[in-house]
């Protein structure tokens, strides 16, 4: 096993996040690059981290387009499939739960959900939710390669434009590092964090977050330098 297998496994997760309509040849190239990093004894953490950023950036607009289609076209189907997967008694109880203005997503918060359902019912809902989600994902990926291709391509184009705007902001933030020896390391760490956000492994990257850091460091560099 590679010394940095954990990081390599993260890279594999990044590649695995590519939707089915991501170019298959490019995904093969990424998997080949991963295999090479796994084989090479000289592989370093930075090499792996760089690959996570590069591959994550390339996949990001496809992932965003997929989730856009999911949120606009898939939410209703996911709830329908979830209900279908439940036993009749639990389905009725779940529907009563929804009528209270609560959602199955509230499972992560505990509280009302924990009180309303028994541990066995809770597990049945979790299993049904996962099955419903997988079914919707499969359907959307099929549609994006078929009858929904135009909508997916349109969303992909819009997220590529959004990515360009975010990259320009990251470059602006990075330029502040050249203006301040005192804050350089800290600013470059922020830049690296935002770049890593393309991967979707942890916190994502959003324009407003980068703008916030630009505003902050523009102020401290001007006032405190």
C-alpha positions in Angstrom: 0.0 0.0 0.0 1.2 3.5 -0.8 2.5 5.6 2.1 -0.1 8.2 1.3 -3.0 5.9 0.5 -5.5 7.9 2.4 -4.9 11.0 0.2 -5.0 8.7 -2.9 -8.3 7.4 -1.8 -9.6 11.0 -1.6 -8.4 11.5 -5.1 -10.3 8.4 -6.2 -13.4 9.9 -4.5 -13.0 13.1 -6.5 -12.8 11.2 -9.8 -15.8 9.1 -8.7 -17.9 12.2 -8.3 -17.8 12.8 -12.1 -21.4 12.3 -13.4 -21.9 9.8 -16.3 -22.1 12.6 -18.8 -18.6 13.7 -17.9 -16.3 12.8 -20.9 -15.5 9.1 -20.4 -12.1 9.3 -22.1 -11.1 12.1 -19.7 -12.2 10.1 -16.7 -10.1 7.2 -17.9 -7.1 9.5 -18.1 -7.7 10.6 -14.5 -7.9 7.0 -13.3 -4.7 6.2 -15.2 -3.0 9.2 -13.5 -4.3 7.9 -10.1 -2.9 4.4 -10.8 0.5 6.0 -11.7 0.6 7.9 -8.5 -0.2 4.7 -6.6 2.6 2.9 -8.3 5.3 5.5 -8.0 7.4 5.3 -4.8 8.3 9.0 -5.2 4.7 10.2 -5.0 4.4 13.1 -2.6 1.4 14.6 -0.8 1.7 17.8 -2.9 1.4 15.8 -6.1 -1.8 14.2 -4.9 -3.2 17.5 -3.6 -2.4 19.1 -6.9 -4.2 16.3 -8.8 -7.2 16.7 -6.4 -7.4 20.4 -7.3 -6.9 19.9 -11.1 -9.3 17.0 -11.4 -11.8 18.6 -9.0 -11.8 21.8 -11.0 -12.4 20.0 -14.3 -15.3 17.9 -12.8 -16.9 20.8 -10.8 -19.2 22.3 -13.5 -20.4 18.8 -14.4 -21.3 18.1 -10.8 -23.0 21.5 -10.4 -25.0 20.9 -13.6 -26.0 17.5 -12.3 -27.2 18.8 -9.0 -29.0 21.7 -10.7 -31.0 19.2 -12.7 -31.5 17.1 -9.6 -32.9 20.1 -7.6 -35.2 21.3 -10.4 -36.4 17.9 -11.8 -35.5 15.2 -9.3 -36.8 16.4 -5.9 -40.4 15.4 -6.6 -39.4 12.0 -7.9 -37.1 11.3 -5.0 -39.9 11.9 -2.5 -42.2 9.7 -4.6 -39.7 6.9 -4.7 -39.1 7.2 -1.0 -42.8 6.8 -0.3 -43.0 3.8 -2.6 -40.2 2.1 -0.7 -41.9 2.3 2.6 -44.3 -0.2 4.1 -47.9 1.1 4.2 -48.1 1.9 7.9 -44.7 3.7 7.9 -45.7 5.5 4.7 -48.8 6.9 6.4 -46.8 7.9 9.5 -44.2 9.6 7.3 -46.9 11.5 5.4 -48.3 12.7 8.7 -44.8 13.8 9.7 -44.6 15.9 6.4 -48.0 17.5 7.1 -46.5 18.9 10.3 -44.1 20.9 8.0 -41.1 18.7 8.7 -38.9 16.9 6.2 -37.0 13.7 6.0 -33.8 15.8 5.7 -34.4 16.7 9.4 -33.1 13.3 10.3 -29.7 14.9 10.6 -30.9 17.3 13.3 -32.5 14.8 15.6 -35.2 16.5 17.7 -38.7 16.0 16.2 -37.5 13.2 13.9 -36.0 11.3 16.8 -39.1 11.6 18.8 -41.6 10.9 16.1 -40.0 7.6 14.7 -38.7 4.5 16.5 -35.1 3.4 15.8 -36.4 0.7 13.5 -38.6 3.2 11.6 -35.8 5.6 11.4 -33.5 3.0 9.8 -36.2 2.1 7.4 -36.5 5.7 6.3 -32.8 6.1 5.9 -32.6 3.0 3.7 -35.6 4.2 1.7 -34.0 7.6 1.3 -30.8 6.2 0.0 -32.6 3.9 -2.4 -34.7 6.7 -3.7 -31.7 9.0 -4.1 -29.8 6.3 -6.0 -32.8 5.8 -8.3 -33.1 9.5 -9.0 -29.3 9.8 -9.7 -29.5 6.9 -12.1 -32.4 8.5 -13.9 -30.9 12.0 -14.2 -27.6 10.6 -15.5 -29.5 8.7 -18.1 -31.6 11.7 -19.1 -28.5 13.9 -19.3 -27.2 11.6 -22.0 -30.6 11.5 -23.7 -33.7 13.6 -23.6 -32.5 16.1 -21.0 -29.1 16.6 -22.8 -30.0 20.1 -23.9 -30.9 21.2 -20.4 -27.8 19.5 -18.9 -25.6 21.2 -21.5 -27.2 24.6 -20.8 -26.6 24.1 -17.0 -23.0 23.0 -17.7 -22.4 26.1 -19.8 -23.7 28.4 -17.1 -21.6 26.7 -14.4 -18.5 27.0 -16.5 -19.1 30.7 -16.7 -19.6 30.9 -13.0 -16.3 28.9 -12.5 -14.5 31.5 -14.6 -15.8 34.3 -12.3 -14.8 32.4 -9.2 -11.3 31.7 -10.6 -10.9 35.4 -11.4 -11.7 36.2 -7.7 -9.3 33.6 -6.5 -6.6 35.1 -8.7 -7.4 38.6 -7.2 -7.1 37.1 -3.7 -3.8 35.5 -4.7 -2.5 38.8 -6.0 -2.8 40.3 -2.5 -0.2 37.9 -1.2 2.4 39.6 -3.4 1.6 42.9 -1.7 2.2 41.7 1.8 5.0 39.6 3.2 3.3 39.6 6.6 0.0 38.1 5.3 1.4 36.2 2.3 1.4 32.7 3.8 -2.0 33.1 5.3 -3.5 34.4 2.1 -2.0 31.6 0.0 -3.4 29.1 2.5 -6.9 30.6 1.8 -6.2 30.4 -1.9 -5.3 26.8 -1.7 -8.4 26.0 0.4 -10.6 27.6 -2.2 -8.9 25.7 -5.0 -9.4 22.5 -3.1 -13.1 23.4 -2.9 -13.5 22.4 -6.5 -13.2 18.8 -5.4 -16.4 18.7 -3.3 -14.6 16.7 -0.7 -15.3 19.1 2.1 -16.4 22.8 1.9 -17.2 23.9 -1.6 -16.1 27.1 -3.2 -18.5 30.1 -3.8 -17.9 33.5 -5.2 -19.3 35.3 -2.1 -16.8 33.5 0.2 -13.8 34.5 -2.0 -15.1 38.1 -2.1 -15.3 38.1 1.7 -11.6 37.2 2.0 -10.6 39.7 -0.7 -12.5 42.5 1.3 -10.9 41.4 4.5 -7.3 41.1 3.3 -7.5 44.3 1.2 -8.4 46.0 4.5 -5.7 44.5 6.7 -3.0 44.9 4.0 -3.9 48.6 3.6 -4.3 49.4 7.3 -1.8 47.2 9.0 1.1 47.1 6.6 
